[in-house]
Amino acid sequence: MISMRLIRQGAEANIYLNEKENLVIKDRIKKGYRITELDNHIRKSRTRAESKLMDKAHNAGILTPKIISTEQNKITMTHIAGKRLKDTLDKNNVKTIMTVIGEIIAKLHRNNIIHGDLTTSNFIQKDAEICLIDFGLGSISTSVEKKAVDIHLFEEAMESTHSEVYNPAIKSMISAYRKNYEDSDPVLKRLEQIRKRGRYVKR
């Protein structure tokens, strides 16, 4: 009997670990409020889209779990045995790690990949490497606005979770993003506009 352990329970999917084979299974949850046929279609299409995004990110040189199989509502992938950046980021490693994060986001946007949920819970640190997971809210887009929002959501997550290192973190991330993405200028200009809109709303 295969040993399956629930390691994360979310609103959209449950994540299981197959301990014997060291594989992770992401199983999208059935939504009772949706018509069955529609629910099946949505879960299947989102599962397929996420799998393709992860493959595209991997081909762009980003460390992601390797997709083993995609069927119906489940993605089976390799398990990255590391720690969430949420638990390892501190003042001693913030500049080094955030430089890597900036490089990763630059690779995403250079390939028109919008992650949609960039938080330190979705970056896994394994030794000296950083792995990006959970592309469930992702998409493909050339939109400057969407790329800027992608970064802004990460900034908001950093401010909420890592306020003590926020300033050096964002400075290092933006610097690396600019250096590694040749079309970063319009994205960063739009990012500044989004920041100003946010400050206006908060007043």
C-alpha positions as a Python dict, from the first residue, in 0.01 Angstrom:
ca = {
    (1, 'M'): (0, 0, 0),
    (2, 'I'): (135, 341, -104),
    (3, 'S'): (189, 575, 189),
    (4, 'M'): (19, 909, 118),
    (5, 'R'): (42, 1193, 368),
    (6, 'L'): (-150, 1519, 346),
    (7, 'I'): (110, 1796, 379),
    (8, 'R'): (-96, 2100, 283),
    (9, 'Q'): (-468, 2171, 262),
    (10, 'G'): (-575, 2468, 52),
    (11, 'A'): (-890, 2628, -81),
    (12, 'E'): (-827, 2499, -433),
    (13, 'A'): (-621, 2185, -383),
    (14, 'N'): (-480, 1936, -136),
    (15, 'I'): (-112, 1844, -151),
    (16, 'Y'): (-4, 1488, -67),
    (17, 'L'): (338, 1334, -26),
    (18, 'N'): (402, 982, -155),
    (19, 'E'): (674, 903, 97),
    (20, 'K'): (783, 577, -63),
    (21, 'E'): (854, 728, -405),
    (22, 'N'): (924, 1082, -278),
    (23, 'L'): (661, 1235, -505),
    (24, 'V'): (412, 1515, -447),
    (25, 'I'): (53, 1492, -572),
    (26, 'K'): (-153, 1808, -614),
    (27, 'D'): (-523, 1717, -620),
    (28, 'R'): (-770, 1993, -710),
    (29, 'I'): (-1074, 1990, -482),
    (30, 'K'): (-1425, 1936, -612),
    (31, 'K'): (-1645, 2244, -559),
    (32, 'G'): (-1995, 2145, -452),
    (33, 'Y'): (-2147, 2480, -552),
    (34, 'R'): (-2058, 2424, -920),
    (35, 'I'): (-2247, 2206, -1166),
    (36, 'T'): (-2057, 1876, -1186),
    (37, 'E'): (-1979, 1898, -1557),
    (38, 'L'): (-1856, 2257, -1523),
    (39, 'D'): (-1655, 2174, -1211),
    (40, 'N'): (-1483, 1883, -1386),
    (41, 'H'): (-1400, 2102, -1686),
    (42, 'I'): (-1259, 2384, -1473),
    (43, 'R'): (-1046, 2158, -1256),
    (44, 'K'): (-914, 1965, -1555),
    (45, 'S'): (-829, 2279, -1757),
    (46, 'R'): (-661, 2451, -1461),
    (47, 'T'): (-459, 2140, -1386),
    (48, 'R'): (-343, 2115, -1747),
    (49, 'A'): (-260, 2488, -1759),
    (50, 'E'): (-57, 2474, -1438),
    (51, 'S'): (138, 2175, -1562),
    (52, 'K'): (226, 2354, -1887),
    (53, 'L'): (334, 2666, -1698),
    (54, 'M'): (566, 2465, -1474),
    (55, 'D'): (721, 2298, -1777),
    (56, 'K'): (767, 2635, -1946),
    (57, 'A'): (930, 2780, -1634),
    (58, 'H'): (1159, 2477, -1606),
    (59, 'N'): (1262, 2516, -1971),
    (60, 'A'): (1338, 2883, -1898),
    (61, 'G'): (1602, 2774, -1649),
    (62, 'I'): (1398, 2809, -1330),
    (63, 'L'): (1424, 2534, -1071),
    (64, 'T'): (1076, 2383, -1031),
    (65, 'P'): (945, 2040, -938),
    (66, 'K'): (964, 1805, -1236),
    (67, 'I'): (625, 1698, -1369),
    (68, 'I'): (588, 1319, -1367),
    (69, 'S'): (228, 1300, -1490),
    (70, 'T'): (-84, 1510, -1534),
    (71, 'E'): (-422, 1341, -1531),
    (72, 'Q'): (-770, 1482, -1478),
    (73, 'N'): (-741, 1692, -1160),
    (74, 'K'): (-401, 1570, -1036),
    (75, 'I'): (-41, 1666, -1099),
    (76, 'T'): (226, 1425, -982),
    (77, 'M'): (569, 1585, -947),
    (78, 'T'): (904, 1539, -779),
    (79, 'H'): (930, 1642, -416),
    (80, 'I'): (1170, 1928, -337),
    (81, 'A'): (1299, 1842, 11),
    (82, 'G'): (1384, 2186, 142),
    (83, 'K'): (1249, 2462, 362),
    (84, 'R'): (1010, 2742, 270),
    (85, 'L'): (1185, 3073, 226),
    (86, 'K'): (927, 3208, 469),
    (87, 'D'): (1111, 3015, 742),
    (88, 'T'): (1471, 3074, 634),
    (89, 'L'): (1487, 3437, 523),
    (90, 'D'): (1664, 3668, 771),
    (91, 'K'): (1888, 3974, 786),
    (92, 'N'): (2200, 3764, 730),
    (93, 'N'): (2096, 3614, 396),
    (94, 'V'): (1837, 3860, 266),
    (95, 'K'): (2052, 4035, 2),
    (96, 'T'): (2192, 3714, -142),
    (97, 'I'): (1856, 3536, -153),
    (98, 'M'): (1663, 3834, -287),
    (99, 'T'): (1915, 3873, -569),
    (100, 'V'): (1831, 3516, -671),
    (101, 'I'): (1457, 3589, -639),
    (102, 'G'): (1497, 3892, -867),
    (103, 'E'): (1674, 3674, -1123),
    (104, 'I'): (1395, 3416, -1106),
    (105, 'I'): (1119, 3675, -1155),
    (106, 'A'): (1316, 3822, -1446),
    (107, 'K'): (1331, 3479, -1612),
    (108, 'L'): (956, 3436, -1560),
    (109, 'H'): (869, 3771, -1714),
    (110, 'R'): (1122, 3739, -1995),
    (111, 'N'): (926, 3430, -2096),
    (112, 'N'): (590, 3604, -2038),
    (113, 'I'): (505, 3382, -1740),
    (114, 'I'): (293, 3544, -1470),
    (115, 'H'): (318, 3341, -1150),
    (116, 'G'): (27, 3511, -975),
    (117, 'D'): (120, 3408, -621),
    (118, 'L'): (479, 3512, -552),
    (119, 'T'): (525, 3475, -178),
    (120, 'T'): (807, 3336, 35),
    (121, 'S'): (584, 3034, 101),
    (122, 'N'): (613, 2941, -268),
    (123, 'F'): (992, 2954, -280),
    (124, 'I'): (1171, 2648, -141),
    (125, 'Q'): (1534, 2671, -33),
    (126, 'K'): (1731, 2354, -80),
    (127, 'D'): (2096, 2396, 10),
    (128, 'A'): (2216, 2686, -208),
    (129, 'E'): (1931, 2658, -458),
    (130, 'I'): (1589, 2826, -468),
    (131, 'C'): (1293, 2638, -617),
    (132, 'L'): (965, 2799, -724),
    (133, 'I'): (641, 2605, -668),
    (134, 'D'): (262, 2643, -703),
    (135, 'F'): (174, 2789, -1042),
    (136, 'G'): (-199, 2741, -978),
    (137, 'L'): (-281, 3111, -1023),
    (138, 'G'): (-39, 3161, -1310),
    (139, 'S'): (-89, 3257, -1672),
    (140, 'I'): (90, 3351, -1992),
    (141, 'S'): (83, 3722, -2076),
    (142, 'T'): (290, 3996, -2238),
    (143, 'S'): (102, 4258, -2032),
    (144, 'V'): (324, 4514, -1857),
    (145, 'E'): (45, 4566, -1602),
    (146, 'K'): (27, 4197, -1511),
    (147, 'K'): (403, 4172, -1471),
    (148, 'A'): (406, 4480, -1248),
    (149, 'V'): (119, 4341, -1041),
    (150, 'D'): (310, 4012, -1008),
    (151, 'I'): (598, 4202, -845),
    (152, 'H'): (369, 4422, -637),
    (153, 'L'): (193, 4121, -487),
    (154, 'F'): (534, 3989, -385),
    (155, 'E'): (619, 4324, -227),
    (156, 'E'): (294, 4318, -29),
    (157, 'A'): (363, 3963, 88),
    (158, 'M'): (714, 4066, 195),
    (159, 'E'): (584, 4369, 384),
    (160, 'S'): (332, 4153, 567),
    (161, 'T'): (558, 3859, 651),
    (162, 'H'): (913, 3997, 654),
    (163, 'S'): (877, 4364, 749),
    (164, 'E'): (1208, 4358, 940),
    (165, 'V'): (1405, 4300, 617),
    (166, 'Y'): (1162, 4457, 369),
    (167, 'N'): (1374, 4751, 248),
    (168, 'P'): (1701, 4565, 169),
    (169, 'A'): (1498, 4272, 30),
    (170, 'I'): (1304, 4478, -222),
    (171, 'K'): (1610, 4683, -319),
    (172, 'S'): (1812, 4367, -395),
    (173, 'M'): (1522, 4200, -576),
    (174, 'I'): (1447, 4501, -800),
    (175, 'S'): (1817, 4551, -879),
    (176, 'A'): (1856, 4189, -993),
    (177, 'Y'): (1528, 4203, -1186),
    (178, 'R'): (1643, 4512, -1375),
    (179, 'K'): (1983, 4358, -1460),
    (180, 'N'): (1834, 4030, -1585),
    (181, 'Y'): (1531, 4153, -1780),
    (182, 'E'): (1605, 4377, -2074),
    (183, 'D'): (1244, 4502, -2093),
    (184, 'S'): (1219, 4578, -1722),
    (185, 'D'): (1190, 4958, -1749),
    (186, 'P'): (821, 4979, -1850),
    (187, 'V'): (735, 4712, -1590),
    (188, 'L'): (911, 4899, -1311),
    (189, 'K'): (754, 5231, -1417),
    (190, 'R'): (412, 5067, -1401),
    (191, 'L'): (505, 4915, -1065),
    (192, 'E'): (568, 5265, -928),
    (193, 'Q'): (225, 5373, -1052),
    (194, 'I'): (65, 5072, -880),
    (195, 'R'): (247, 5155, -557),
    (196, 'K'): (113, 5511, -571),
    (197, 'R'): (-240, 5385, -634),
    (198, 'G'): (-205, 5159, -331),
    (199, 'R'): (-84, 5442, -108),
    (200, 'Y'): (-375, 5659, -226),
    (201, 'V'): (-629, 5386, -144),
    (202, 'K'): (-482, 5334, 205),
    (203, 'R'): (-522, 5703, 303),
}
